[in-house]
Structures are given as C-alpha cells and as structure tokens.
Amino acid sequence: MTFEGALEYGKGVLKDAGVLDYQLDAWYLMEYACKICKSEYYLHAKEEMEGAAFQEYRLLLKKRGERVPLQYITGVQEFMGLPFKVNSHVLIPRQDTETLVEEALKVLEPGMEVLDLCTGSGCIVISLLKHARVGISGTASDISKQALLIAKENAKQNQVETELVRSDLFQNITGKYDVIISNPPYIPTGELSGLMPEVRDFEPLEALDGAEDGLFFYREITRMGKNFLKSNGYLYFEIGHNQGRQVALLMEKNGFRNIKVIKDLAGNDRVAFGNLPAVK
C-alpha cells in the first residue's frame, strides 16, 4: 500500500471508531510509525510503504480506535512549546492550562519560590522555570509516586531543576512560598461517566475527580494554603468552565484579596487567582 493509501485507510479506521480528530490523529500516528515529516510524506506519497511500517501503523491505529489517547500512544505532548513525556499515570497537558502558566508568569520576580501542587507531569512548574525571565526556584508536589517519576524525567529533558516532594496536598510540604499554583482535580464525581472515553477510561481518575461538587480541592488548598504563603504571596488555580464565582468566593472567605477570574481563548472561566495581603 502507498503512503497516501495508508493514510486514507487510517482516517477510515479512526472515523469508524468515533475518534473526533480522526484526520489529524491518522497523520500523527503515521508520522510516529514511519518517522517522517509532512514534506517527506508529500515527496513519497505515491510510493509503497514498507510492510513492517504498515503493520506498525495498523497496530497504532487499533490502539487509537480503542480510544487510547494519542499522547499515551506516542508518549509525548507539547505544552508551552516544550516536550513533555506522558503516560497513564499523569493527566495529559492541555492547551487550556497554558492560560494558567501565562498568568502566573506575569507576577514572577527574581528569587521567588513557586510550589506546584498536584503537579502530574510537571508541565506547569517546568514551564514557569523555563519561560520566566528572572531567576526563580520551583517545587513540584504530587501524591502519586509514578507521577513524580514522570515529572523528574520532564525536568531533566527540559533542563530545569525542581525539587520533587511526594505529598497529599500540604502534608509533607515545609517552608513558605511566593506563589502556590495548582491544577487540581475539579470534575464533579457525577459528571465523570459522561466524559469522552479517552479521558474517562484512560486518564488517572485521581487527577480528575473533584468529589461531589468538584470543589473539594479548592476548599482544602485555599484553607491550608494560607499557612504556606509568604506575605503578599499569590495563589493560582486552574478552574472548570463554570467554577469561577465559587472559587473566587472560597478565596475571599479565606482572606485572599485582589481576586481575578481569567477566561481562556474559548471564553470559559479558566484561571482564578489572588494574593494574601501582608499582615499590618
């Protein structure tokens, strides 16, 4: 079969399986299986694909057709222009979360210390360390040992240094920070069953389930976070599309001020942040 024919075959397989981005995913899997770029594909589109390469492509299509996320098949996801290793122990970094990183970058100053709670792949703190134009230090914390192993690999790959702490929220955290940032689990338990199969069946449940109303981790982090922030320290959250008002109220109740809710490119609530005023 030619490369062109194989790509059309792949699109058909994924479309029949109900994959939303079947055309893009068919290409990405061909790129991964055959180690070719777009220009090479167009150059050789009418040529025969090697049998071994086609068999590999078919195996990858089968996995994707079973709704295994593309990123778990290829093992990588780009975030903030950086490559991040991912597997089933960590949530796949989303473009929406780049809004969180971009907002936090605005307040960073030389010497600041940042804590990333529920770090997963480490994409948030690593991106802050990589893109900050000032010298800062970062700590990545997660309850999952397997997630921290991935975060460690990602820090090394992206050539940044970050302290890694295995902790259930603040349980094993010491010291105080200028910025605490978190993308915690925020999906209400009752909504998990309605998620797309790629998310529901393959991404780690503990990174998704925000308990009955989706606000459990926001309550805990805002309540305890005050004890781990320096004067005028900032707390940054990624939030669900309809959680802006509720999270802002939780932050206000716990003494945070100058609270803002930022929308993502789609116009949905995505980030809530505020600071803890200095004690006079």
N, C-alpha and C positions, 0 to 999 in steps of 0.2 A: 504494500500500500504506500502511496506517496505521502509526503508530509502534509500536503493540502488535504488529501483524503482522510488521513488520520485525524486531523484537526476537526473536520466536519463530523467524523464519526464520534469524536469526543464530545462535541457540542450536543449531538443527538442523545448520547448516553446520559449526560447530565441533565438535559432538558426533560427527558422521560422520567428521571428520578426526582424531579421537582426542585432542582437546585436553582435558586433565584438568579445568580450571576453565572449562568451556565456557559456563556460565551467566553467571558473573562477567565473563569476557572479552567476551562478546557485549554486555553492558551497557556496559563501559568503552569499547569501540570505538564504540558508538552515542553515548555521551557526548562522545567525542572528535570524531566526524564531524559531529555536529549541534550541538555546543556547548550542550548542555542539561544541567541537573541533574535529580536524581530527582523533585523536586517539579514541575518543568516537564513532565517526561515524563508523570507521572500526570495532570496537568491536560489534556494534549493527546493522550493515548494513543489515543483513538478517531479522531483527526484524520489526514488524509492527510499523509504525509511528502513533501517536495518531491523531485522526480525527481533533481535534482543531488545532494542529500544522500543519497538512497538509493544512487545509483551510487557515491558516495564510500564509503559504508558497505560495499557489496559488495566494493570493492577492498581495503579494510582486512580484511574477513573472509577474503578469498582469501589475503592475506599470512599472517594468523594460522593459517589452515588449512594452510599450507605449513610451519608450526611456527616461523615467525619470532617471537621473544619479543614479548609485548605491549609491553614497555618500549622495545624498539627501534622499534616502530611509532609509539608516542606520543612517544618521545624523552625521557621523564621517569620517574623513580622516586622515591618518597618514602622518606626514611631519617631516623630520629630526629626526625621531624616537620618535616623540611626537604626542599625540592625539589632533585633532582639531575638534571642533563642526562646522558643516556647515549646511546651509540651502539655499534657493533660493535667499537670499539677498546678498550672498557672492560668489565669484569665488571659485571653488574647488581647493585647493592647488595641484600643480603639482610637480612631481619629478624634472622636468627641473629647477624649481625655487630654488631647493636646491643648484645648482651651484652658484646662486647669493649670498645666505647666506654663503656658504663656502668661497667665495672670500672675502666678507666683514669681516668675522671673522679674516682674516689674518692681518688686519691693526688695529684692536681694541687694545686700550691701557687703563690702569686704569684711571677712571674718565671721559672717553669720553661720549659725549651725542649724541644719534642717533635719527634721525627723519625718520619715515617710512610713506611716502606719499602714498595715495591710499591703505591703509592697508588691507581692506577687512576683512578677518577672523583674521588678526593679526599674521599670521603664520611667517612672516619674522622677525618682531621685537621681537616677543616672542622667536623664535628660537635663535636669536642673544643673547638675555638676558640669555637664559637658557644654551647655549653652550659656551659663552665667558668665558675664564679662568681668566678674570680680571673683576673688578667691573665697570660696565657701567650703564648709565641710558637711558631709551627709551621713545619716544613719538610716539603714533600711531594716524594718521590723516586720515579721510575719509569724503567725502561729504554726505555719507549715514548714517543716524541715526541708522537704523536697522543693518548695518554692524558693527558699533561701539558697539552695544549691544552684538553681537556675539564675537567681539574681547575682550570685557570685560570679558565675560564668559570663553574664552580660556585662558586669562591671569591668571584668578583665578584658573582654572583647572590645569594649568601648574606651578602654584605657583611662578609667577613673578609679579612685579609691573611695570606698564607702564601708563604714562599719556595719556588720550584719548581726542582728540580735533576734533570737527566737523568743517570741513573747506573745502572750494573749493580751492584745492591746498594750496597756502600760505596765503589765505585771512585772516584767524584767527590765523596764526602762529606768535609767538613772540620769540625773542631771536635768538641766533645763535648756530649752531650745528657743531660737528666734522665730522659727517657722515650724509648725506642725502641719503636714499635708497628708490627705488620705482620700483614696477612692475605695470606701468600704462597701461591703455587701448592702444593697439598698432595694432589692426587689422584694415586695411582699410575698410571703410564702404561698399564698393562694394564687398568685399570678405565675408561679414557676412552671406549672403544667402547660401554660399557653405560650411559652417561649418557642422559638424556632428549634427544630431538632438539633441543629448544630450546637446551640447553646445549652438547651435542656439536657441533652443526653451525653454531652462530651466535656463541657467545661466544668471546673470544680464547683460543686454545689456550695461549699463553704465560702466561696468567693462571690456568690450571687444572693444567697438567702439573707434578707434583712429582717427576718421574723415577721410577725403578723401584719404590721403596718409599714414595714420597710424602714422604720426609723430607729430601730434598736441601737445600731452602732453610732448613729449621730448623737443619741442621748448619752451613751456611755463616754464617747470621746469628748463631747463638749463639757460634760460634768467633771471628768477626771483630767482633761487636758489643761485646765487652769493651773494645776499643780506642776506642770512640766513646761510651762511657757515663761520666758523672761518678761520683764515689764515691757509693754508695748509690742509683745510678740503676736504673731499672726497665726490664725487657724484657717486652713483652706480645705474645702471639701469638693469632691465631685458629687453631684446630686442627680436624682431622677428628674424626668421632664416636668413633673407636677409637684415637686417637693420643695421648691424654693421658699415659699412662705413659711412652711412648717419648720424647715431647718433654720431659717433666719430667726424665728421666734425662739427656738431652742437655744440658739447662740445668745440672743438678747437676755433671755432668762438666766443664763449662766455668766453674765457680766461682760460679754463681748460688745464692742461698740463699732461704729463706722461699718456696719454690716452691709454688704452688697451681694446681689444675686446677678450673675452674668449669664447671658444666653449664648448658646452655641450657634454655629453657622446656619442651622436649621430653624433657629428661632425658639428653641426649647430651653428651659432652665437647665443649666449645666454645672455652674460653679457657685458656691456660697462661701464668702469669707468675711472675716472681721478681725479686730485686734483687741488685745486685753490691755486696757489703759494702765499706766503706771500708777501705783498707789501714792497718793499725796500725803 
